[in-house]
């Protein structure tokens, strides 16, 4: 069914007049005469069959009908302007704002900024450490890389990566206080990036729920727990994405072969209208290309591994990861 819409010029005259509360100022903005604006508004009022303005001297005031009509007209013009800006923005130049899970931003994306800059030297990135779902619809953010279950509605979503969890510890700590079996964990500080459910899941998979755990620190998120492990403050649960480089550089070791799947995944998410923006497409393509490059590399040898009873078991994870 064809949409019944008023002509464009009368709508522009109405929106500008309402915004300025003045026919004269609207005429100046639109580069037409005062009489032309007045004529366009009268034509729109006749088309709609309602009065949109009350005129008091040189000023105009919206009627109730006009006040009801204005938000929809303004939103439509704003949408057209934003789409025009996106379509005319050069594909490989301009500004791009990205909201990213703090742990992933610090430990995975930041080390790869050189790769992005080398390919796209004219794109200026604004990187925001956040896993707040409100960022998806924030007008100042172009694209998000978030951790969750993928249930965000009314937006474009693509799974970027799953991840598995396993204990990690600094080489210095494990050399001074060896971990030869799961039972040796009782002599170490447990570093939590969540409320403790992730460690519960891993210990359940290791048949070690009866392990007596003493000292523990709750660091609030995965990034802080991983950093604390790097500095030798205890044993944290690393993951197969953000801990990879730390393991390869020898800053952390994984003492066990056992890992468990996290309940959630990393997703690339953006507003539907942003997906078609060329600069956003470039960034998304780069993200997936870098992930494929990682998967193509052989895993770096990890010192200090201790065999566990099972490897990569199939089990339901009972706790969500705070991947901030």
C-alpha positions as CSV (number, residue, x, y, z in Angstrom):
1,X,0.0,0.0,0.0
2,X,1.4,3.4,-1.0
3,X,2.2,5.8,1.8
4,X,0.2,9.0,1.9
5,X,2.8,11.6,2.6
6,X,2.7,15.4,2.4
7,X,5.0,17.1,-0.1
8,X,8.6,17.6,1.1
9,X,8.9,21.4,0.8
10,X,5.9,22.1,3.0
11,X,7.3,19.7,5.6
12,X,10.6,21.5,5.6
13,X,8.9,24.9,6.0
14,X,6.8,23.5,8.9
15,X,9.9,22.0,10.7
16,X,12.1,25.1,10.3
17,X,9.3,27.4,11.4
18,X,8.5,25.3,14.4
19,X,12.1,25.1,15.4
20,X,12.7,28.9,15.1
21,X,9.2,29.9,16.2
22,X,9.6,32.5,13.4
23,X,8.6,32.6,9.7
24,X,11.4,35.1,9.0
25,X,14.1,32.9,10.5
26,X,12.8,29.8,8.7
27,X,12.8,31.7,5.4
28,X,16.4,32.7,6.1
29,X,17.5,29.2,6.8
30,X,15.7,27.8,3.7
31,X,16.8,30.7,1.5
32,X,13.3,31.6,0.4
33,X,11.0,34.5,1.0
34,X,8.8,35.0,4.1
35,X,5.7,34.7,1.8
36,X,7.0,31.4,0.3
37,X,7.3,29.8,3.8
38,X,3.8,31.1,4.8
39,X,2.4,29.7,1.5
40,X,4.0,26.3,2.1
41,X,2.6,26.1,5.7
42,X,-0.9,27.0,4.5
43,X,-0.6,24.3,1.8
44,X,0.4,21.7,4.5
45,X,-2.5,22.7,6.8
46,X,-4.9,22.3,3.9
47,X,-3.5,18.9,3.0
48,X,-3.8,17.7,6.6
49,X,-7.1,19.5,7.4
50,X,-5.8,20.9,10.6
51,X,-4.2,24.2,11.8
52,X,-0.6,23.8,12.8
53,X,0.3,27.3,14.0
54,X,-1.2,30.2,15.8
55,X,0.2,33.5,14.6
56,X,0.8,36.3,17.2
57,X,2.4,39.3,15.5
58,X,5.9,38.3,14.3
59,X,5.9,35.1,16.3
60,X,4.2,31.8,15.7
61,X,3.2,29.1,18.1
62,X,2.4,25.5,17.6
63,X,-1.2,24.4,18.0
64,X,-1.9,21.0,19.7
65,X,-2.0,19.4,16.3
66,X,1.3,21.0,15.3
67,X,2.9,19.9,18.6
68,X,1.8,16.4,18.0
69,X,3.1,16.4,14.4
70,X,6.5,18.0,15.0
71,X,8.4,15.1,16.7
72,X,7.6,12.7,13.8
73,X,8.7,15.3,11.2
74,X,11.9,16.2,13.1
75,X,12.8,12.6,13.6
76,X,12.3,11.9,9.9
77,X,14.6,14.8,8.9
78,X,17.2,13.8,11.4
79,X,17.2,10.2,10.1
80,X,17.6,11.4,6.5
81,X,20.5,13.7,7.5
82,X,22.2,11.0,9.5
83,X,21.9,8.5,6.6
84,X,23.2,11.1,4.2
85,X,26.2,11.7,6.4
86,X,26.9,8.0,6.6
87,X,26.5,7.4,2.9
88,X,28.8,10.3,2.0
89,X,31.4,9.6,4.6
90,X,34.5,8.1,2.9
91,X,34.8,4.3,3.4
92,X,38.4,4.5,4.7
93,X,38.5,7.9,6.3
94,X,36.7,9.7,9.2
95,X,35.8,9.0,12.8
96,X,34.5,5.7,14.2
97,X,33.4,5.2,17.8
98,X,33.6,1.6,19.2
99,X,32.2,0.3,22.5
100,X,34.1,-2.8,23.6
101,X,34.2,-5.2,26.6
102,X,37.1,-3.8,28.7
103,X,39.0,-7.0,29.0
104,X,38.8,-7.6,25.2
105,X,39.7,-4.0,24.5
106,X,42.8,-4.0,26.8
107,X,44.1,-7.5,26.1
108,X,43.1,-8.2,22.5
109,X,42.1,-5.1,20.5
110,X,44.6,-2.5,21.8
111,X,47.7,-4.7,20.9
112,X,46.3,-4.9,17.3
113,X,45.7,-1.1,16.8
114,X,48.9,-1.0,14.8
115,X,47.4,-3.4,12.3
116,X,44.2,-1.4,11.9
117,X,46.1,1.9,11.6
118,X,48.4,0.5,9.0
119,X,45.5,-0.6,6.9
120,X,43.3,2.5,7.5
121,X,45.5,5.4,8.5
122,X,42.8,8.0,7.9
123,X,40.2,6.5,10.3
124,X,40.2,8.0,13.8
125,X,39.0,5.6,16.4
126,X,37.3,6.4,19.7
127,X,37.5,3.3,21.9
128,X,35.1,3.1,24.8
129,X,35.6,0.4,27.5
130,X,32.1,-0.8,28.2
131,X,29.8,-3.8,28.1
132,X,26.6,-1.7,28.6
133,X,23.8,-2.7,26.3
134,X,22.6,0.9,26.2
135,X,25.6,1.7,24.0
136,X,24.1,-0.3,21.1
137,X,21.5,2.5,20.6
138,X,23.6,5.4,21.7
139,X,23.8,7.9,18.9
140,X,27.5,8.7,19.6
141,X,28.6,5.0,19.2
142,X,28.9,3.4,15.8
143,X,29.5,-0.3,16.7
144,X,29.9,-2.5,19.8
145,X,31.9,-5.6,20.6
146,X,30.0,-6.9,23.6
147,X,29.8,-10.1,25.7
148,X,26.4,-11.6,26.2
149,X,23.8,-14.1,25.1
150,X,23.0,-12.4,21.8
151,X,19.5,-11.5,22.8
152,X,19.6,-7.8,22.0
153,X,16.6,-6.8,20.0
154,X,16.1,-4.6,17.0
155,X,19.7,-4.4,16.0
156,X,22.3,-6.1,13.7
157,X,24.1,-8.9,15.5
158,X,26.9,-11.4,14.5
159,X,28.7,-13.8,16.8
160,X,32.4,-13.0,16.8
161,X,33.8,-15.6,19.1
162,X,33.0,-18.2,21.8
163,X,35.5,-18.6,24.6
164,X,36.7,-21.2,27.1
165,X,37.8,-20.7,30.6
166,X,40.8,-22.2,32.4
167,X,43.1,-21.3,35.3
168,X,46.1,-19.0,34.7
169,X,48.9,-18.0,36.9
170,X,52.2,-16.1,36.7
171,X,55.4,-18.1,36.1
172,X,57.0,-16.6,39.2
173,X,54.2,-17.6,41.4
174,X,54.0,-21.2,40.1
175,X,57.8,-21.6,40.4
176,X,57.7,-20.4,44.0
177,X,54.6,-22.3,44.9
178,X,54.2,-25.2,42.5
179,X,50.8,-26.5,41.2
180,X,51.3,-30.2,40.6
181,X,47.6,-31.1,40.9
182,X,44.2,-29.5,41.3
183,X,44.6,-30.0,45.1
184,X,47.5,-27.6,45.1
185,X,45.1,-24.8,44.3
186,X,44.1,-24.8,48.0
187,X,47.5,-23.2,48.7
188,X,46.8,-20.3,46.4
189,X,44.6,-17.2,46.4
190,X,41.6,-17.6,44.1
191,X,41.0,-14.5,41.9
192,X,37.4,-14.0,40.8
193,X,36.2,-11.9,37.9
194,X,32.6,-12.6,38.9
195,X,30.7,-13.7,41.9
196,X,32.5,-17.0,42.1
197,X,30.3,-19.1,39.9
198,X,32.9,-19.4,37.1
199,X,35.4,-21.0,39.5
200,X,32.6,-23.3,40.8
201,X,32.0,-24.4,37.2
202,X,35.6,-25.2,36.6
203,X,36.1,-27.0,39.9
204,X,33.0,-29.1,39.2
205,X,34.5,-30.1,35.8
206,X,37.7,-31.0,37.6
207,X,35.8,-33.1,40.2
208,X,37.2,-30.8,42.9
209,X,34.2,-29.1,44.4
210,X,35.3,-30.5,47.8
211,X,38.5,-28.5,47.5
212,X,39.0,-26.4,50.6
213,X,39.4,-22.9,49.4
214,X,40.7,-20.2,51.7
215,X,41.9,-16.9,50.5
216,X,40.1,-15.2,47.6
217,X,39.7,-11.8,46.0
218,X,36.8,-10.6,44.0
219,X,38.1,-8.1,41.5
220,X,34.9,-7.2,39.8
221,X,35.6,-8.1,36.2
222,X,37.8,-10.4,34.0
223,X,40.2,-7.7,33.1
224,X,41.2,-6.9,36.7
225,X,41.4,-10.6,37.7
226,X,43.7,-11.3,34.8
227,X,45.9,-8.4,35.6
228,X,46.1,-9.5,39.2
229,X,47.2,-12.9,38.1
230,X,49.9,-11.4,35.9
231,X,51.3,-9.6,38.9
232,X,51.4,-12.8,40.9
233,X,48.6,-12.2,43.3
234,X,46.9,-15.5,42.8
235,X,45.2,-17.9,40.2
236,X,42.5,-16.4,37.9
237,X,40.3,-17.9,35.2
238,X,41.7,-16.8,31.9
239,X,39.9,-17.3,28.6
240,X,40.9,-18.5,25.2
241,X,40.6,-15.1,23.6
242,X,42.0,-12.4,25.9
243,X,44.7,-14.6,27.7
244,X,46.2,-16.0,24.4
245,X,48.8,-13.2,24.0
246,X,49.7,-13.3,27.7
247,X,50.3,-17.0,27.5
248,X,52.4,-16.7,24.3
249,X,54.6,-14.0,25.9
250,X,55.1,-16.1,29.0
251,X,53.4,-13.6,31.3
252,X,51.0,-16.3,32.3
253,X,50.9,-20.1,32.2
254,X,48.0,-22.4,32.2
255,X,48.8,-25.2,34.7
256,X,45.9,-27.5,33.6
257,X,44.6,-28.8,30.2
258,X,41.1,-28.7,31.4
259,X,38.9,-25.9,30.1
260,X,35.1,-25.2,30.2
261,X,33.0,-23.2,27.8
262,X,31.7,-19.8,29.0
263,X,28.0,-19.4,29.1
264,X,28.1,-16.3,26.8
265,X,30.0,-15.2,23.7
266,X,31.5,-12.1,22.1
267,X,29.2,-10.4,19.6
268,X,29.6,-7.5,17.1
269,X,26.4,-5.4,17.5
270,X,25.2,-2.2,16.0
271,X,22.1,-0.3,15.1
272,X,20.5,-1.6,11.9
273,X,21.1,1.6,10.0
274,X,24.8,1.6,10.9
275,X,25.5,-1.8,9.4
276,X,25.4,-0.3,5.9
277,X,27.9,2.5,6.7
278,X,31.1,1.7,4.7
279,X,33.4,2.7,7.6
280,X,31.5,0.4,10.0
281,X,31.7,-2.5,7.4
282,X,35.5,-2.0,7.2
283,X,35.9,-2.2,11.0
284,X,33.7,-5.3,11.2
285,X,35.6,-7.0,8.4
286,X,38.9,-6.2,10.1
287,X,37.7,-7.7,13.4
288,X,36.8,-11.0,11.8
289,X,40.0,-11.1,9.7
290,X,42.1,-10.6,12.8
291,X,40.2,-13.4,14.6
292,X,40.7,-15.7,11.7
293,X,44.4,-14.8,11.7
294,X,44.6,-15.7,15.4
295,X,42.9,-19.1,14.8
296,X,45.3,-19.8,12.0
297,X,48.3,-19.5,14.3
298,X,49.5,-22.5,16.2
299,X,49.0,-22.2,20.0
300,X,52.2,-21.1,21.7
301,X,53.7,-23.7,24.0
302,X,52.5,-23.2,27.6
303,X,54.9,-24.1,30.4
304,X,53.8,-25.7,33.6
305,X,50.7,-27.6,32.5
306,X,49.4,-30.4,34.7
307,X,47.2,-33.2,33.2
308,X,43.7,-33.2,34.6
309,X,41.1,-35.9,34.6
310,X,39.2,-34.6,31.6
311,X,39.8,-32.2,28.7
312,X,37.2,-29.9,27.3
313,X,34.2,-31.7,28.9
314,X,30.7,-31.2,27.7
315,X,28.8,-29.6,30.5
316,X,26.4,-26.8,31.1
317,X,28.1,-23.7,32.6
318,X,26.1,-22.4,35.6
319,X,27.6,-19.0,35.9
320,X,27.8,-16.0,33.5
321,X,31.2,-14.3,33.0
322,X,31.7,-10.7,33.8
323,X,33.9,-9.9,30.8
324,X,34.3,-6.2,31.6
